[in-house]
Amino acid sequence: MGASLSNLTEGAGMGSPGLGDIPESCVACVFMYLTPPEICNLARLNRAFRGAASSDSVWENKLPSNYQDLLHFLPPDRYLNFSKKDIFALLSRPLPFDDGNKETWLDRVTGRVCMSISAKGMSITGIEDRRYWTWVPTEESRFHVVAYLQQIWWFEVDGVVKFPFPADIYTLYFRLHLGRFSKRLGRRVCNFEHTHGWDIKPVRFELSTSDGQQASCEFCLDETEQGEANGNQKRGCWIDYKVGEFIVTDSEPATEVKFSMKQIDCTHSKGGLCVDSVFIIPSDLKVRKRRGILK
C-alpha cells in the first residue's frame, strides 16, 4: 500500500499516471476551493502541487477584496516584492494601529477580517483616578494590559472605530472578567475582594454604525444562576458579551462603529471588574471557534 501511495504522489510508476502528471494549472483551479491550511498541507505532495500552492491567482482569491487597505498599516518595505501568499501570511498576523491600541488580522482559515480594540483605545469614565481604576499588566490579554475597576458609582465605557470593513456580517463583543487575577506559585488565582454590585442591575451594551444600524442588550454580569445555566461560572473567567451584529455591504466608504457599556444608576457602587477589549469578527467565526474548527 505504501508503494502504491508513493507512485500516486510522485508520478507515473510502471507507466501508470500519478498526481505528478496533473498540470499545475489544474491543481491551482482545485486550490481555489480549498482553505489556506489545506493548500499548505497539499503543497508537500509534489512539485506541481508546490508550484500551484505558490500561485498568486490562488492566494489573491483568499485575500479580502480590499486587502490593500490593510497593507496601509505597514511601511511599504515590509511587503515589497511579496507574493500574494506572503501577503496573506503577513496579514494573518495582528497589524497594530492607533498607537497599538487596535489590531486587525485575517482569519487563517477563511481570510476574513477580524479586529480587536484594547481598553486603552476606549474612553473610560474615571480611568485617570487611581481610586477607581488601575492598569494591570497580564499575559491573558493580547494587548498585555487590562483595566481593573476597584469601585465606582458611574460605570461607563465608550469606544469608536472607523475602518474599511469588507462586505460581511460582523458581531461585536466585550471581553470582561469578574475578579482580579494573578499568579501565585505558578498557579492562577482570583481575588473577589472588590467584586460587588453587578447582580443588582444589568449593564447596558450598545452599538451603532455610521449608516444607521443599531443594537443593544442588557446583562447582569454577576448573575450566578444564569452562569450555571450556561455551563460556566461568571466569576474568575473571561466572558465575551455579545452586543449585536451589523452588516457591511461595501468597504467604501469606511464604516464607523460606536460601542458602549454602562451602568449609571448611582444608587449603588460596583467594582471588581477587568475590562480587556472589544472584538469585531465575522458572525459565524465565533460559532466555528466554539466547535473547535478555528485555531
Backbone as a ProteinNet text record, in pm:
[ID]
protein_1_A
[PRIMARY]
MGASLSNLTEGAGMGSPGLGDIPESCVACVFMYLTPPEICNLARLNRAFRGAASSDSVWENKLPSNYQDLLHFLPPDRYLNFSKKDIFALLSRPLPFDDGNKETWLDRVTGRVCMSISAKGMSITGIEDRRYWTWVPTEESRFHVVAYLQQIWWFEVDGVVKFPFPADIYTLYFRLHLGRFSKRLGRRVCNFEHTHGWDIKPVRFELSTSDGQQASCEFCLDETEQGEANGNQKRGCWIDYKVGEFIVTDSEPATEVKFSMKQIDCTHSKGGLCVDSVFIIPSDLKVRKRRGILK
[TERTIARY]
83.8	0	87.2	200	290	351.2	385.9	443.5	343.9	217.8	113.6	95	95.4	79.2	197.1	316.3	435.7	426.8	381.3	366.7	263.8	157.2	48.8	94	172.3	210.8	328.4	422.4	542.7	524.9	433.9	414	392.3	416.1	388.1	483.8	429.8	509	469.8	565.2	535.7	437.7	447.5	361.3	226.9	200	70.8	75.3	-35	-40	-45.6	4.7	0	-32.7	-34.1	-66	37.6	159.6	263.6	239.2	145.8	115.8	7.9	-57.6	-162.5	-97.9	-142.4	-84	-100.7	-2.2	-5.8	-127.3	-166.5	-282.7	-411.1	-422.1	-540.1	-540.7	-422.2	-411.9	-450.4	-406.3	-439.2	-589.7	-658.9	-805.8	-872.2	-821.4	-876.2	-850.2	-730.2	-692.4	-783	-846.4	-939	-1050.6	-1084.2	-1197.3	-1152.8	-1022.9	-970.9	-932.4	-918.3	-877.2	-724.3	-670.7	-524.6	-452.9	-500.4	-430	-430	-540.9	-546.8	-449	-438.1	-344.8	-201	-166.5	-29.4	3	-94.2	-70.9	-48.2	-128.6	-116.1	9.2	64.1	184.5	302.3	295.6	405.9	406.3	299.4	287.4	393.1	402.4	499.6	523.3	603.1	642.7	524.4	434	318.6	229.7	205.7	122.7	193.2	325.3	401.7	397.5	409.1	402.9	266.1	160.9	24.8	-3	54.7	31.5	100.8	185.7	252.1	197.4	95.5	40.7	-30.8	-1.8	-68.5	-219.7	-261.7	-405.6	-479.8	-415.1	-476.7	-491.7	-385.9	-387.1	-460.6	-465.2	-545.4	-692.6	-732.9	-869.7	-900	-796.4	-814.5	-810	-753.4	-743.1	-874.6	-906.5	-1025.5	-1006.8	-1116.5	-1110	-1033.1	-1034.1	-965.1	-841.2	-769	-651.9	-546.9	-549.2	-454.8	-475.4	-600.2	-627.3	-555.3	-545.4	-476.3	-326.2	-274.2	-130.4	-88.1	-184.6	-151.7	-105.5	-134.2	-88.5	58.5	119.5	258.7	343.8	471.3	560	577.7	584.5	590.8	704.8	816.7	928.2	902.1	796.1	762.2	703.6	643	580.3	626.6	736.5	790.6	829.8	782.9	811.7	756.6	659.1	595.8	499.1	495.4	391.6	259.8	149	18.5	14.7	84.9	91.4	162	271	343.7	259.6	182.1	94.6	-13.1	-69.1	-169.9	-109.6	10.4	76.9	104	143.4	171.9	45.8	-64.9	-189.6	-259.6	-216.7	-275.5	-222.1	-115.4	-63.7	-127.2	-139.9	-201.8	-128.3	-204	-149.3	-195.5	-106	-146.7	-164.8	-259.2	-275.9	-335.8	-351	-399.3	-312	-180.3	-82.3	-78.2	-109.3	-104.9	-225.8	-327.6	-446.5	-553.1	-531.3	-622.9	-540.8	-598.6	-532.9	-634.2	-586	-668.2	-585.4	-651.6	-583.2	-682.5	-628.6	-711.1	-722.3	-843.3	-861.2	-786.8	-705.7	-617.6	-692.3	-814.6	-891.5	-975	-1037.9	-1131.9	-1078.8	-973.9	-923.2	-1010.6	-1102	-1192	-1131.7	-1172.6	-1111.1	-1168.5	-1078.2	-1114.8	-1046.4	-1097.1	-1040.6	-1056.2	-960.7	-969.3	-928.2	-994.4	-969.3	-939.3	-824.1	-781.8	-862.6	-868	-930.8	-862	-732	-659.5	-705.9	-776.6	-829.7	-973.5	-1023.3	-1161	-1161.3	-1276.2	-1295.7	-1364.9	-1296.4	-1347.3	-1363.3	-1484.4	-1510.5	-1431.6	-1351.1	-1274.4	-1142.9	-1099.7	-980.8	-854.2	-852.1	-732.4	-723.2	-830.1	-833.1	-804	-690	-647.7	-732.9	-819.1	-913.8	-1016.4	-1038.3	-1140.5	-1079.3	-984.2	-931	-778.6	-728.3	-584.2	-559.5	-441.2	-399.3	-319.2	-358.6	-295.8	-225.2	-93.1	-22.5	-59.6	-76.1	-111.9	-82.4	-50.8	-32.6	-165	-274.2	-403.9	-474.5	-414.2	-468.7	-374.5	-429.1	-345.5	-273.8	-324.2	-259.7	-170.8	-164.6	-76.9	-111.3	-231.9	-275.3	-428.2	-487.8	-632.7	-662.2	-783	-827.7	-904.8	-862.6	-929.4	-1004.3	-1134.2	-1219.1	-1226.3	-1183.1	-1192.6	-1331.6	-1376.5	-1510.4	-1548.5	-1674.9	-1724.1	-1875.8	-1934.4	-2080.3	-2129	-2058.5	-2096	-2001.8	-2052.2	-1970.8	-2006.5	-1908.8	-1933.8	-1804.9	-1814.3	-1701.8	-1752.6	-1685.7	-1726.6	-1607.8	-1639.4	-1534.5	-1588.4	-1497.8	-1536.4	-1421.4	-1454.5	-1354.1	-1411.6	-1328.7	-1366.6	-1271.8	-1328	-1243.5	-1311.8	-1233.8	-1292.9	-1319.5	-1416.4	-1450.7	-1498.5	-1449.5	-1504.2	-1649.4	-1719.7	-1860.2	-1871.9	-1953.6	-1971.8	-2073.3	-2107.5	-2188.8	-2096.3	-2089.7	-1995.8	-2069.2	-2004.1	-2055.5	-1954.1	-2004.4	-1919.4	-1936.5	-1823.5	-1822	-1736.7	-1777.2	-1691.4	-1632.5	-1502.9	-1436.9	-1411	-1481.4	-1479.2	-1446.6	-1403	-1363.8	-1401.7	-1481.4	-1514.7	-1405.9	-1352	-1246.3	-1109.5	-1015.6	-878.1	-795.4	-724.3	-648.3	-498.8	-425.7	-280.2	-223.5	-92.2	-26.6	44.7	24.1	88.6	148.3	278.6	348.8	320	309.9	287	143	52.2	-89.3	-172.6	-274.4	-364.2	-462.2	-470.5	-564.5	-645.7	-768	-856.5	-895.3	-900	-940.7	-1069.9	-1172.5	-1302.7	-1334.3	-1227.8	-1244.7	-1329.5	-1307.3	-1378.9	-1502.9	-1529.7	-1638	-1773.2	-1852.2	-1984.9	-2067	-2195.8	-2286.4	-2334.5	-2277.7	-2313.2	-2438.5	-2487.9	-2608.6	-2733	-2715	-2829.5	-2907.1	-2835.8	-2898.1	-2809	-2867.8	-2786.6	-2704.4	-2600	-2518.7	-2579.3	-2588.5	-2645.4	-2534.2	-2540.5	-2444	-2512.4	-2441.1	-2498.5	-2392.9	-2440.6	-2355.7	-2439.2	-2372.5	-2437.2	-2333.5	-2380.4	-2290.5	-2324.2	-2230.7	-2248.1	-2360.5	-2406.8	-2519.3	-2651	-2655.9	-2782.9	-2819.9	-2737.1	-2768.2	-2744.8	-2830.5	-2819.2	-2848.8	-2789.7	-2817.4	-2792	-2865.8	-2844.8	-2891.7	-2838.5	-2878.6	-2836.6	-2883.8	-2850.6	-2811.4	-2709.1	-2664.3	-2635.6	-2675.1	-2627.6	-2495.7	-2388.6	-2256	-2227.1	-2301.6	-2273.7	-2397.9	-2469.8	-2591.3	-2554.5	-2531.2	-2476.9	-2565.7	-2697.1	-2787.5	-2780.2	-2779.3	-2771	-2636.4	-2527.2	-2395.9	-2393	-2457.2	-2460	-2541.7	-2649	-2732.2	-2655.3	-2560.5	-2480.5	-2362.1	-2349.2	-2241.1	-2109.5	-2107.6	-1983.4	-2016.6	-1920.8	-1935.5	-1892.1	-1960.2	-1926.6	-1808.3	-1776.3	-1661.6	-1536.1	-1425.5	-1297.1	-1263.4	-1340	-1307.2	-1346.1	-1281.2	-1311.8	-1440.6	-1529.1	-1655.7	-1670.7	-1710.7	-1738.3	-1886.9	-1920.3	-2059.4	-2095.4	-2187.2	-2228	-2318.9	-2277	-2355.3	-2455.8	-2413.9	-2504.4	-2427.2	-2501.6	-2443.6	-2465.8	-2381.8	-2404	-2357.5	-2415.8	-2390.5	-2315.1	-2210.3	-2134.2	-2153.6	-2196.6	-2220.4	-2105.7	-2021.8	-1909.4	-1804.9	-1677.7	-1570.7	-1555.1	-1614.5	-1611.6	-1753.9	-1781.2	-1689.2	-1664.5	-1561.7	-1529.6	-1646.7	-1668.5	-1777.3	-1728.7	-1803.2	-1772.9	-1863.4	-1803.4	-1878.7	-1855.3	-1963.9	-1956.2	-2012.5	-1951.8	-1996.4	-1980	-2058.1	-2051.4	-2109.6	-2069.9	-2138.1	-2146	-2258.7	-2276.1	-2373.1	-2348.8	-2440.4	-2426.6	-2517.2	-2501.3	-2605.3	-2662.1	-2750.5	-2663.4	-2664.8	-2574.3	-2629.3	-2733	-2785.2	-2697.7	-2607.4	-2517.3	-2384.9	-2279.4	-2148	-2128.8	-2028.9	-1992.5	-1841.7	-1784.9	-1641	-1595.5	-1462.6	-1405.6	-1422.7	-1405.2	-1424.2	-1301.5	-1256.7	-1148.7	-1208.4	-1167.5	-1208.4	-1086.5	-1095.5	-982.1	-994	-1097.8	-1101.4	-1239.8	-1252.8	-1370.8	-1323.6	-1400.2	-1371	-1479.5	-1438.3	-1532.1	-1489.3	-1572.3	-1536.6	-1656.4	-1633.7	-1746	-1830.2	-1960.3	-2051.3	-2035.8	-2021	-2017.5	-1881.4	-1778.6	-1648.2	-1652.3	-1734.2	-1745	-1802.5	-1901.9	-1962.5	-1860.1	-1781.9	-1679.8	-1573.8	-1540.1	-1438.5	-1489.1	-1614.3	-1670.6	-1675.9	-1689.8	-1694.7	-1555.3	-1453	-1317.1	-1267	-1337.3	-1295.2	-1183.8	-1192.2	-1089.3	-981.2	-861.1	-748.7	-710.7
-120.3	0	125.1	119.1	233.8	261	155.3	173	235.6	192.8	247.7	396	435.3	575.7	657.1	598.7	668	690.4	588.7	602.1	708.3	713.1	806.4	950.6	973.2	1111.3	1158.7	1071.3	1115.5	1120.9	1042.1	1045.3	906.1	887	758.8	653.2	537.6	423.5	306.6	245.4	133.9	177.9	301.2	350.2	401.1	396.6	441.4	591	660.3	803.5	824.7	937.9	972.7	1119	1165	1304.7	1398.5	1347.8	1430	1462.6	1390.1	1416	1522.2	1563.2	1664.9	1800.6	1872.8	2004.5	2099.7	2182.4	2276.5	2368.4	2406.3	2494.7	2427.7	2296.9	2224.1	2215.2	2193.1	2188.5	2323.7	2431.9	2566.6	2590.1	2537.3	2552.1	2481.9	2364.4	2291.5	2368.7	2427	2500.1	2620.6	2671	2783.8	2750.9	2621.9	2579.8	2528.5	2534.4	2483.9	2598.2	2568	2668.9	2680.3	2791.9	2807.3	2693.4	2647.7	2534.7	2408.2	2383.4	2265.7	2279.4	2399.7	2423	2399	2450.2	2434.3	2287.4	2210.5	2067.6	1992.5	2024	1954.8	1996.1	2112.2	2159.7	2064.8	1979.4	1888.7	1765.4	1746.4	1622.5	1610.7	1711.6	1704.4	1844.6	1850.1	1978.7	2056.4	1987.6	2056.1	2117.5	2043	2094	2209.7	2198.6	2304.3	2432.2	2416.4	2533.5	2600	2518.4	2573.3	2642.1	2587.6	2644.5	2779.3	2818.2	2948	3045.1	3003.3	3084.8	3208.9	3322.5	3446.7	3439.5	3373.8	3365.8	3289.1	3189.4	3112.7	3199.4	3268.2	3340.6	3473.6	3532.9	3655.2	3624.1	3502.4	3458.7	3442.6	3422.3	3405.1	3538.1	3640.2	3771	3848	3933.7	4019.7	4115	4158.9	4243.1	4372.6	4421.8	4548.6	4525.6	4416.8	4387.3	4498.3	4578.2	4689.7	4789.6	4803.2	4893.4	4847.3	4716.3	4663.1	4686.5	4678.3	4699.5	4842.4	4935.4	5073.5	5090.3	4990.5	4997.2	4959.8	4917.1	4872.7	4962.3	4979	5050.6	4969	5035	4963	4862.2	4888.3	4795.4	4661.5	4656.7	4530.7	4427.7	4475.7	4380.9	4402.8	4474	4497.6	4364.4	4344	4222.1	4094.8	4109.3	3991.8	3926.3	3795	3723.3	3735.6	3699.2	3704.8	3608	3496.6	3402.4	3466.1	3537.5	3605.2	3716.1	3785.2	3891.5	3832.7	3717.7	3651.8	3615.7	3558.7	3521.4	3644.4	3755.1	3879.2	3934.7	3936.6	3993.5	3900.9	3775.3	3682.8	3708	3787.5	3826.1	3958.8	3985.1	4111.1	4233.3	4325.6	4452.3	4563.2	4616.1	4720.7	4854.8	4934.5	5071.9	5152.9	5282.2	5373	5360.7	5381.4	5374.7	5238	5135	4999.4	4961	5047.7	5019	4940.9	4923.6	4844.3	4749.7	4636	4537.7	4480.9	4451.6	4381.8	4268.8	4165.4	4049.8	3969.4	3880.9	3791.3	3657	3603.7	3467.6	3372.1	3283.1	3199.8	3092.7	3062.8	2961.1	3023.5	3137.4	3196.6	3321	3383.1	3505.9	3626.9	3615.4	3727.4	3815.6	3942.5	4043.2	4038	4039.6	4045.4	4167	4209.8	4326.9	4315.5	4374.2	4383.9	4524.3	4577	4712.2	4704.3	4751	4745.3	4842.3	4812.5	4905.6	5041.6	5043.7	5171.4	5252.4	5187	5255.6	5300.7	5292.4	5331.8	5449.1	5513	5620.5	5561	5561.6	5500.8	5609.1	5626.7	5729.4	5701.7	5799.7	5788	5714.4	5682.4	5599.8	5666.6	5798.6	5868.8	5870.4	5833.5	5836.7	5697.4	5681.9	5550.5	5500.8	5585.4	5535.7	5443.7	5462.9	5385	5276.1	5314	5222.5	5208.9	5092.7	5072.5	4989.3	5007.8	4926.5	4807.1	4687.2	4564.9	4493.4	4481.3	4404.5	4256.6	4190.4	4049.2	3984.7	3856.8	3779.4	3727	3747.7	3696.1	3787.8	3900.4	3992.6	3998.7	4004.1	4018	4152.9	4248.5	4379.7	4388.9	4281.4	4269.5	4364.3	4420.7	4505	4510.7	4515.5	4530.3	4641.4	4697.7	4798.8	4728.7	4753.2	4689.3	4795.5	4772.5	4863.5	4817.9	4904.6	4872	4906	5028.1	5068.4	5199.1	5208.3	5331.7	5330.3	5448.4	5457.7	5474.8	5557	5582.5	5500.2	5387.7	5298.2	5319.1	5366.1	5390.5	5372.7	5292.1	5267.5	5287.9	5374.6	5404.8	5386.7	5356.6	5345	5368.4	5394.5	5414.8	5369.8	5314.5	5277.4	5303.7	5361.5	5382.9	5302	5210.1	5112.2	5064.4	5037.7	4987.4	4836.4	4797.3	4655.8	4602.7	4487	4424.8	4382.8	4362.1	4320.9	4190.9	4192.9	4075.4	4111.1	4013.2	4034.9	4019.5	4123	4124.5	4125.1	4067.9	4069.7	4138.7	4220.5	4292.7	4235.2	4209.1	4152.9	4237.9	4247	4297.8	4178.3	4180.6	4073.6	4122.4	4058.5	4103.9	3989.4	4026.5	3927.6	3980.4	3904.3	3942.1	3892.6	3983	3948.4	3985.7	4004	4034.7	3906.9	3877.7	3753.1	3782.5	3682.1	3693.5	3552	3543.2	3413.4	3404.8	3291.6	3268.3	3128.7	3121.8	2993.3	2918.7	2996.6	2936.6	2901	2926.9	2894.3	3020.8	3015.3	3129.3	3135.8	3251.2	3270.4	3396.7	3400.3	3516.3	3572.4	3703.5	3773.5	3848.9	3822.4	3885.7	3988.3	4041.9	4136.7	4257.4	4307.6	4427.9	4396.6	4269	4233.5	4247.5	4343.9	4367.1	4454.9	4451.8	4544.9	4505	4398.7	4361.3	4274	4228.5	4145.6	4226.3	4356.8	4439.3	4488.1	4545.6	4592.2	4556.2	4533.9	4491.1	4604.5	4563.9	4656.4	4664.5	4783	4801.5	4814.4	4731.8	4733.4	4788.6	4872.4	4931.3	4940.5	4936.1	4967.3	5039.1	5121.8	5190.8	5209.5	5217.5	5235.4	5364.3	5408.3	5534.3	5529.4	5409.4	5400.2	5373.9	5394.6	5391.4	5260	5159.9	5033.7	5048.4	4982	4990.1	4854.2	4830.5	4708.7	4739.3	4673.2	4691.8	4567.4	4549.6	4437	4467.6	4386.4	4404	4270.4	4273.1	4153	4187.9	4099.4	4106.4	4030.6	4099.9	4039.4	3938.3	3944.7	3855.6	3776.9	3729.1	3651.8	3503.8	3449.3	3314.4	3208.8	3218.4	3115.6	3108.7	3224.6	3226.3	3172	3201.5	3149.8	2998.8	2938.8	2794.4	2733.9	2802.9	2751.7	2748.7	2842.5	2847	2751	2680.7	2583.2	2641	2764.5	2820.1	2917.3	2945.1	3044.6	3179.8	3284.2	3416.2	3479.1	3429	3482.6	3402.3	3475.2	3408.3	3359.6	3399.6	3358	3469.9	3469.5	3568.4	3529.8	3628.2	3605	3709.3	3662.2	3751.5	3783.6	3910	3953.1	4007	3940.5	3980.3	4102	4208.9	4331.8	4329	4282.1	4275.7	4259.4	4261.8	4243.9	4368.5	4385.8	4488.9	4434.8	4486.8	4437.5	4543.5	4499.8	4587.1	4535.6	4622.8	4582.7	4622.2	4717.9	4762	4825.2	4804.9	4860.7	5011.1	5066.7	5211.4	5266.9	5370.6	5437.1	5353.6	5389	5317	5324.9	5217.4	5210.3	5257.4	5348.2	5391.4	5316.4	5251.4	5174.3	5236	5273.5	5323	5214.6	5198	5094.8	5144.9	5087.9	5132.1	5026.4	5035	4961.1	5053.9	5050.8	5144.3	5089.8	5128.8	5106.8	5232.5	5327.7	5461.5	5490.7	5384.8	5401.9	5428.1	5550.5	5589.5	5555.8	5472.4	5431.7	5326.1	5266.3	5165.8	5167.1	5126.5	5117.7	4978.6	4965.7	4836.3	4834.1	4714.3	4704.8	4561.6	4545.4	4412.5	4357.9	4444.3	4403.4	4438.2	4342.5	4366.6	4387.2	4494.1	4522.3	4501.3	4403.5	4372.9	4442.4	4408.9	4455.4	4437.1	4486.6	4462.9	4388.6	4286.8	4211.3	4238.7	4256.6	4264.8	4158	4055	3943	3901.6	3841.5	3788.3	3694	3707.3	3645.4	3495.1	3423.2	3277.7	3225.2	3309	3262.1	3226.9	3297.2	3267.6	3127.8	3092.3	2958.8	2853.2	2878	2782.6	2763.9	2872.9	2863.3	2779.1	2798.1	2721	2572.1	2539.5	2399.8	2340.6	2423.2	2373.5	2373.7	2445.8	2447.8	2549.2	2663	2765.1	2745.9	2786.2	2780.6	2921.2
0	0	0	77.5	80.9	-54.6	-128.1	-261.9	-355.9	-347.2	-434.3	-408.5	-280.2	-247	-298	-287.9	-337.6	-487.2	-560	-705.2	-740.3	-660.2	-688.7	-669.9	-564.1	-534.5	-618.1	-644.9	-714.8	-865.3	-920.1	-1064	-1116.1	-1242.1	-1304.6	-1253.2	-1222	-1181.2	-1268.5	-1336	-1427.5	-1536.2	-1579.3	-1686	-1638.6	-1507.7	-1455.3	-1426.9	-1453.1	-1421.8	-1270.5	-1224.4	-1082.3	-1065.9	-941.3	-914	-974.9	-990.9	-1050.3	-1196	-1259.9	-1400.4	-1418.8	-1309.9	-1321.3	-1347.8	-1449.9	-1478.4	-1360.4	-1341.8	-1229.9	-1236.8	-1357.6	-1372.3	-1324.1	-1345.2	-1296.5	-1144.8	-1088.4	-942.2	-882.9	-947.5	-899.6	-900.6	-1001.7	-1007.8	-890.8	-854.8	-740.2	-610.7	-599.9	-479.4	-454.5	-558.4	-541.4	-443.3	-429.2	-345.9	-208.7	-180.8	-54.6	38.8	165.8	263.4	263.9	310.2	316.3	390	506.4	569.7	483.4	413.2	326.4	209.3	154.9	44.3	89.4	206.5	256.9	284.4	329.4	353.4	222.2	120.4	-8	-83.9	-51.1	-120	-99.5	0.2	28.8	-61.3	-139.8	-217.3	-327.3	-412.8	-522.2	-579.9	-685.5	-741.9	-799.6	-868.4	-928.8	-821.6	-713.5	-605.4	-533.9	-521.5	-456.4	-539.2	-671	-757.7	-755	-759.7	-756.5	-624.1	-515.7	-382.6	-365	-458.3	-452.1	-555.8	-628.3	-736.1	-681.7	-741	-700	-722.1	-829.4	-858	-749.4	-690.9	-582.7	-458.1	-420.3	-293.9	-302.3	-422.1	-434.5	-410.5	-445.4	-421.8	-272.9	-191	-45.9	29.3	-31.5	32.4	21.4	118.6	103.4	-13.1	-70.3	-189.9	-166.5	-42.6	-12.4	73.2	48	130.9	124.4	16.5	6.9	120.9	167.4	279.3	405.6	424.2	541.4	530.8	408.8	389.4	422.8	422	454.4	598.5	683.8	822.1	835.3	725.5	727.2	638.3	670.3	578.5	450.8	334.3	206.8	197	264.3	252.7	321.6	405.4	472.3	376.1	265.1	172.3	27.8	10.9	-123.2	-187.5	-310.3	-387.5	-323.5	-234.3	-173.1	-271.3	-270.1	-344.5	-267.7	-333.6	-266.7	-148.5	-159.7	-48.1	71.3	45.4	153	214.7	131.3	182.3	272.3	231.6	316	451.2	449.9	575.1	661.1	596.9	669.7	734.8	659.7	710.9	809.2	816.9	913.5	1054.4	1063.3	1193.9	1234.7	1363.6	1408.2	1355	1298.3	1248.9	1343.6	1427.7	1521.4	1451.5	1500.9	1455.1	1569.3	1547.7	1653	1778	1759.6	1868.9	1935.1	1860	1913.6	1996.1	2002.3	2082.8	2006.3	1876.5	1794.9	1707.9	1676.5	1590	1491.8	1371.7	1273.8	1213.7	1170.1	1112	1028.2	944.7	865.5	935.9	940.3	990.4	897.5	952.3	871.3	792	829.2	756.8	646.2	675	579.4	509.6	564	505.1	532.3	628.8	659.2	768.7	768.3	854.2	996.2	1094	1235.7	1297.9	1413.7	1479.6	1629.8	1701.7	1846.2	1888.6	1991.7	2040.8	2189.5	2230.5	2369.8	2456	2586.3	2680.2	2674.5	2641.2	2628.8	2508.3	2415.4	2299.4	2319.3	2443.1	2473.1	2571.2	2582.3	2678.8	2802.3	2916.1	3038.8	3144.9	3194.3	3294.6	3421.8	3464	3587.1	3573.8	3452.2	3432.3	3487.8	3495.7	3543.6	3695.8	3762.9	3909.8	3964	4028.9	4076.9	4194	4248.8	4348.7	4285	4153	4082.6	3994.5	3911.1	3809.6	3822.1	3781.9	3768.3	3642.5	3585.1	3471.2	3523.5	3481.2	3530.4	3415.5	3419.5	3315.9	3326.2	3213.2	3214.1	3079.8	3083.7	2961.5	2908	2981	2940.2	2840.1	2810.9	2711.1	2591.8	2471.6	2352.6	2352.9	2432.7	2443.8	2568.9	2646.6	2763.5	2877.4	2876.2	2986.7	2986	3106.5	3118.3	3218.1	3208	3303.8	3415.1	3539.9	3653.7	3735.2	3753.5	3830.1	3975.4	4066.7	4209.1	4262.7	4237.9	4281.2	4214.7	4172.9	4110.9	4116.2	4105	4100.7	3956.6	3880.5	3740.3	3651.6	3602.3	3519.3	3372.8	3295.3	3152.9	3072.6	2967.4	2876.7	2734.1	2658.3	2521	2427.2	2301.9	2201.5	2062.5	1969.7	1830.4	1741.5	1627.6	1529	1390.3	1304.8	1164.9	1079.6	999	931.8	803.5	698	573.1	579.8	662.5	672.8	537.5	493.7	372	394	284.2	293.7	373	477.8	563.7	671.4	753.8	873	993.3	1076.4	1188.1	1322	1422.4	1558.9	1648.6	1741.3	1834.1	1974.4	2041.1	2175.8	2267.9	2396	2502.4	2577.3	2603.7	2679.5	2821.3	2918.3	3057.4	3151.7	3272.2	3372.8	3511	3586.9	3723.5	3818	3897.3	3989.8	3934	4025	3983.6	3990.7	3883.7	3875.8	3883.6	3928.2	3937.3	3941.9	3947.6	3960	4094.3	4160.8	4288.7	4287.4	4303.2	4298.2	4168.3	4058.7	3928.5	3898.7	3992	3971.3	3959.6	3875.5	3858	3974.6	4038.4	4149.4	4122.5	4175.6	4157.9	4293.9	4300	4421.4	4392.6	4473	4451.5	4561	4620.8	4731.1	4691	4568.8	4524.3	4441.2	4414.5	4323	4391.8	4346.2	4404.6	4310.6	4329.3	4261.6	4123.8	4065.6	3928.1	3920.3	4035.2	4036.5	4071.7	4097.1	4137.6	4016.6	3921.9	3798.1	3680.5	3562.8	3446.9	3387.9	3317.8	3238.7	3099.7	3044.4	2910.9	2808.5	2705.3	2595.4	2470.2	2395.6	2274.3	2164.4	2040	1925.3	1820.6	1741.4	1629.7	1520.1	1396.1	1282.6	1208.5	1126.3	1055.1	953.2	914.6	820.5	891.6	1023.8	1095.3	1162.2	1157.2	1224.2	1374.6	1453.3	1598.5	1660.5	1775.3	1852	1998.2	2086.6	2230	2304.8	2423.9	2508.2	2650.8	2745.1	2885.4	2946.6	3033.4	3103.6	3248.7	3339.5	3478	3482.2	3511	3499.8	3609.1	3719.3	3832.2	3871.4	3772.9	3798	3799	3916.5	3930.2	3868.2	3888.6	3836.2	3684.4	3620.1	3474.3	3428.6	3503.4	3467	3472.7	3573.2	3583.5	3470.6	3430.9	3321.7	3190.8	3174.3	3052.6	3057.3	3167.5	3176	3222.8	3277.3	3331.5	3443.4	3524.5	3629.6	3574.4	3613.9	3562.8	3635.1	3752.7	3825.5	3792.7	3778.8	3763.9	3625.4	3523.6	3386.7	3290.3	3176	3073.1	3001.8	2984.5	2915.5	2805	2686.9	2573.9	2571.6	2592.5	2592.4	2453.8	2388.9	2253.9	2261.7	2193.8	2190.8	2076.6	1960.3	1845.7	1715.9	1606.7	1474	1388.6	1288.5	1187.5	1053.1	947.2	812	732.5	666.2	576.4	433.9	344.4	205.1	112.3	157.6	74.7	165.6	132	215.7	199.5	95.8	74	72.3	152.1	243.9	369.4	445	568.2	665.6	738.7	835.8	972.3	1032.2	1169	1265.2	1364.4	1463.4	1600.5	1667.1	1804.4	1897.4	2013.8	2106.5	2249.3	2339.1	2478.3	2570	2696.3	2803.5	2922.9	2992.1	3102.6	3207.2	3329.5	3441.7	3526.4	3500.3	3558.4	3665.7	3723.8	3838.4	3960.7	4009.4	4117.8	4256.7	4264.4	4394.7	4459.8	4384.1	4441.7	4366	4433.5	4369.2	4311.4	4226.1	4167.7	4148	4148.3	4133.9	4114.6	4104.8	4087.5	3947.8	3845.6	3706.6	3623	3539.6	3444.1	3305	3239.8	3101.9	3012.8	2924.4	2837.2	2702.7	2626.6	2488.2	2429.2	2307.9	2223.8	2099.9	2060.4	1939	1836.4	1711.4	1598.5	1499.3	1483.1	1396.6	1313	1195.8	1117.5	1202.9	1193.7	1290.1	1302.7	1193.1	1203.4	1247.8	1253.5	1300.7	1448.3	1526.8	1669.2	1690.1	1608.4	1618	1582	1475.8	1433	1540.9	1609.6	1714.1	1830.4	1868.3	1978.4	1946	1819.2	1777.9	1758.5	1779.7	1767	1625.2	1534.1	1393.5	1373.2	1444.4	1430.6	1534.4	1500.5	1593.2	1635.4
[MASK]
+++++++++++++++++++++++++++++++++++++++++++++++++++++++++++++++++++++++++++++++++++++++++++++++++++++++++++++++++++++++++++++++++++++++++++++++++++++++++++++++++++++++++++++++++++++++++++++++++++++++++++++++++++++++++++++++++++++++++++++++++++++++++++++++++++++++++++++++++++++++++++++++++++++++

